[in-house]
Amino acid sequence: MSTTTIRLSDELKARVARAAERAGTTTHNFIVSAIAEKTEAEDLRSEFHAEADRRYAEILETGKTVPWDEMREYILLRAAGKPAKRPVARKPKR
């Protein structure tokens, strides 16, 4: 395991110490957990953007999409636990 030095303002250091105490952990563990949570969030954000880019490229390539009103109805039915036929992507009518 390696060591990394970070510089914190006195105010932030005190806030971290108080937060760690409230959480029932050490300042070190609190900081490591915060870094891990932030890293996980950024990884998820990156995956989300990559998937969005992939889907957009597919739309550009095929020209097929699902109209929002159909997708909304599908989502609402699924959220209500009701059976719903999945909308099919198609080229929009012009």
Secondary structure, DSSP 8 states (H G I E B T S, - for coil): ---------HHHHHHHHHHHHHHTS-HHHHHHHHHHHHHHHHHHHHHHHHHHHHHHHHHHHH--B--HHHHHHHHHHHHTT--------B----
